[in-house]
Amino acid sequence: MWISHGLCAMITSILCVIRRNDMFERVATVESVEATIGRCNSCEIWLPSEVVSRKHAVLRMMADGASIRDLGSRNKTLIKGRCIDGEVKLNEGDEIRIGPFTLVICFTISTVLAHSVNVTDSTHTDPNPVATFRGTAHSTLTAALTPAQRRVFDGFLEGLSEKEIAVRLGISIHTVHSHAKAIYKSFEISSRAELLRHTAEHERQYRERL
């Protein structure tokens, strides 16, 4: 989701963990510069509830993060219990409240994994969800990958760019890119955002079976 870290970091997609009445519902991917949130089924983030306006708010992707703007909704958009006024900058892990829905802004897999469980689940407060994931859930998800592909996959879990993974593993960025393509093909997906969403869903289903 991040092209790279540091001063040159750029966001290429956002994942929103969506909960309804504090129960996990789904993970939505935002890859466009602006995404409309509302109960109208043409909205990029669809929240079906009568207390949500047809076009309630707009989530905007920026080079270094994201922002949200309320569209004059009847029941307002809340962050930290307060109605927002104008455009508000969002940080990773920020929770947006719209009617019965909570949207958690995620830029990394750690945040997605941490919030893809129900609030009442004791694992919700896991201080290192990526480390926790690297057990049976990780093994079953990556069983079809080669050892080299697993190392690249693990780099993606940490939010590293392909260049950073290449430096860590001592291989060329072309080789990393080739492994990334093979990973996407194995999971029948086409982007890193889809990979993170797929991983979060696998982890959630694994926890529910425990």
C-alpha positions as CSV (number, residue, x, y, z in Angstrom):
1,M,0.0,0.0,0.0
2,W,3.0,2.2,0.7
3,I,5.2,2.7,-2.3
4,S,8.1,3.3,0.0
5,H,8.9,4.6,3.5
6,G,10.4,7.8,4.8
7,L,10.0,11.3,3.3
8,C,9.2,9.9,-0.1
9,A,6.4,7.6,1.2
10,M,3.3,7.6,-1.0
11,I,-0.1,5.9,-0.4
12,T,-1.4,3.9,-3.4
13,S,-4.4,2.3,-1.7
14,I,-6.3,2.3,1.6
15,L,-8.0,-0.6,3.4
16,C,-11.0,0.2,5.6
17,V,-12.0,-2.4,8.2
18,I,-15.8,-2.0,8.5
19,R,-17.6,-3.0,11.6
20,R,-21.4,-2.7,12.2
21,N,-22.5,-2.4,15.8
22,D,-18.9,-3.3,16.8
23,M,-19.1,-6.6,14.9
24,F,-16.6,-7.2,12.1
25,E,-18.3,-7.1,8.7
26,R,-15.8,-6.7,5.9
27,V,-12.6,-5.1,4.6
28,A,-13.1,-2.5,1.8
29,T,-10.4,-1.5,-0.6
30,V,-10.0,2.1,-1.8
31,E,-7.7,2.6,-4.8
32,S,-9.2,5.7,-6.3
33,V,-8.2,9.3,-5.3
34,E,-11.7,9.9,-3.9
35,A,-14.3,7.4,-2.6
36,T,-17.8,8.3,-1.7
37,I,-19.2,6.7,1.5
38,G,-23.0,6.3,1.9
39,R,-26.1,4.1,1.7
40,C,-26.5,4.6,-2.1
41,N,-25.3,1.4,-3.7
42,S,-23.3,3.4,-6.2
43,C,-21.0,4.6,-3.5
44,E,-17.5,3.1,-3.4
45,I,-18.0,2.3,0.3
46,W,-21.6,1.2,0.7
47,L,-23.1,1.4,4.2
48,P,-26.7,0.2,4.0
49,S,-28.6,1.9,6.9
50,E,-31.4,4.4,6.9
51,V,-29.4,6.6,9.4
52,V,-26.6,6.9,6.8
53,S,-27.2,9.5,4.1
54,R,-27.2,8.5,0.4
55,K,-23.9,10.3,0.0
56,H,-22.6,10.8,3.5
57,A,-18.9,11.6,3.2
58,V,-15.9,11.5,0.9
59,L,-12.7,9.6,1.7
60,R,-9.7,11.2,-0.1
61,M,-6.3,9.5,-0.7
62,M,-3.3,11.8,-0.4
63,A,0.4,11.3,-1.1
64,D,1.1,10.9,2.6
65,G,-2.2,9.6,4.0
66,A,-5.9,10.2,3.7
67,S,-8.6,12.7,4.7
68,I,-12.4,12.6,5.1
69,R,-15.0,15.3,4.5
70,D,-18.7,15.1,5.5
71,L,-21.1,15.9,2.7
72,G,-23.7,17.7,4.9
73,S,-25.1,14.4,6.2
74,R,-28.1,14.4,8.4
75,N,-26.5,12.4,11.2
76,K,-22.9,13.6,10.8
77,T,-19.6,11.9,10.6
78,L,-17.7,11.4,13.9
79,I,-14.1,10.8,14.8
80,K,-13.2,10.2,18.5
81,G,-16.8,11.0,19.3
82,R,-16.8,14.4,17.7
83,C,-18.6,15.6,14.6
84,I,-16.1,16.6,11.9
85,D,-16.2,20.1,10.4
86,G,-14.6,20.4,6.9
87,E,-11.9,18.1,5.7
88,V,-10.0,16.2,8.4
89,K,-6.6,14.5,8.0
90,L,-6.7,10.8,9.0
91,N,-3.9,8.7,10.6
92,E,-3.5,5.0,10.4
93,G,-5.9,3.3,12.9
94,D,-8.3,6.3,13.1
95,E,-11.9,5.1,13.6
96,I,-14.7,6.9,11.7
97,R,-18.2,6.5,13.0
98,I,-21.1,6.8,10.6
99,G,-24.4,5.6,11.9
100,P,-24.0,2.0,13.2
101,F,-20.8,1.6,11.3
102,T,-17.2,2.1,12.3
103,L,-14.6,2.4,9.6
104,V,-10.9,1.9,10.6
105,I,-8.3,3.4,8.3
106,C,-5.5,1.0,7.5
107,F,-2.3,1.5,5.6
108,T,-0.5,-1.7,6.8
109,I,-1.4,-5.3,7.4
110,S,-0.7,-5.0,11.1
111,T,-3.6,-2.5,11.5
112,V,-5.9,-4.6,9.3
113,L,-5.2,-7.8,11.2
114,A,-5.6,-6.0,14.6
115,H,-9.1,-4.7,13.7
116,S,-10.4,-7.6,11.6
117,V,-11.9,-9.2,14.7
118,N,-14.8,-8.4,16.9
119,V,-14.3,-5.8,19.6
120,T,-15.3,-8.3,22.2
121,D,-12.5,-10.7,21.0
122,S,-9.6,-10.8,23.4
123,T,-7.2,-10.9,20.4
124,H,-8.3,-7.4,19.4
125,T,-5.6,-5.9,21.6
126,D,-2.8,-8.1,20.2
127,P,0.2,-5.9,20.4
128,N,1.9,-7.6,17.4
129,P,-0.7,-9.1,15.1
130,V,1.8,-9.8,12.3
131,A,4.0,-11.8,14.7
132,T,0.9,-13.7,15.9
133,F,-0.1,-14.4,12.3
134,R,3.2,-16.1,11.6
135,G,2.0,-19.4,12.9
136,T,-0.5,-22.0,11.6
137,A,-2.6,-19.4,9.9
138,H,0.5,-18.1,8.0
139,S,1.6,-21.7,7.1
140,T,-1.8,-22.7,5.6
141,L,-2.1,-19.4,3.7
142,T,1.4,-19.6,2.2
143,A,1.6,-23.4,1.7
144,A,1.6,-23.1,-2.1
145,L,4.4,-20.5,-2.2
146,T,8.1,-21.3,-2.6
147,P,10.5,-20.3,0.3
148,A,11.7,-17.3,-1.7
149,Q,8.1,-16.2,-2.4
150,R,7.3,-16.5,1.3
151,R,10.2,-14.2,2.2
152,V,8.8,-11.6,-0.2
153,F,5.3,-12.2,1.2
154,D,6.6,-11.5,4.7
155,G,8.1,-8.3,3.5
156,F,4.7,-7.2,2.2
157,L,3.2,-8.0,5.6
158,E,5.6,-5.5,7.2
159,G,4.6,-2.8,4.7
160,L,8.0,-2.8,2.9
161,S,8.3,-1.7,-0.7
162,E,9.7,-4.0,-3.3
163,K,13.0,-2.0,-3.3
164,E,13.3,-2.4,0.5
165,I,12.6,-6.1,0.2
166,A,15.3,-6.4,-2.4
167,V,17.8,-4.7,-0.1
168,R,16.8,-6.9,2.9
169,L,17.0,-10.2,0.9
170,G,20.1,-9.2,-1.2
171,I,18.3,-9.8,-4.5
172,S,17.4,-7.5,-7.4
173,I,14.1,-5.5,-7.5
174,H,13.3,-7.3,-10.7
175,T,13.4,-10.7,-8.9
176,V,11.2,-9.3,-6.1
177,H,8.7,-8.1,-8.7
178,S,8.7,-11.5,-10.3
179,H,8.0,-13.2,-7.0
180,A,5.2,-10.6,-6.3
181,K,3.6,-11.5,-9.6
182,A,3.8,-15.2,-8.8
183,I,2.3,-14.6,-5.3
184,Y,-0.6,-12.6,-6.8
185,K,-1.2,-15.4,-9.4
186,S,-1.2,-18.0,-6.6
187,F,-3.9,-16.2,-4.7
188,E,-5.8,-15.2,-7.9
189,I,-5.5,-11.5,-7.1
190,S,-3.9,-8.6,-8.9
191,S,-2.6,-6.0,-6.3
192,R,-1.0,-5.6,-2.9
193,A,-4.2,-4.2,-1.5
194,E,-6.1,-7.4,-2.5
195,L,-3.3,-9.4,-1.0
196,L,-3.6,-7.6,2.4
197,R,-7.4,-8.0,2.3
198,H,-7.1,-11.7,1.5
199,T,-4.6,-12.2,4.3
200,A,-6.8,-10.4,6.8
201,E,-9.8,-12.5,5.8
202,H,-7.8,-15.7,6.1
203,E,-6.6,-14.6,9.6
204,R,-10.1,-13.7,10.7
205,Q,-11.5,-17.1,9.6
206,Y,-8.7,-18.9,11.2
207,R,-9.3,-17.2,14.6
208,E,-13.0,-17.9,14.4
209,R,-12.2,-21.7,14.0
210,L,-10.1,-21.7,17.2
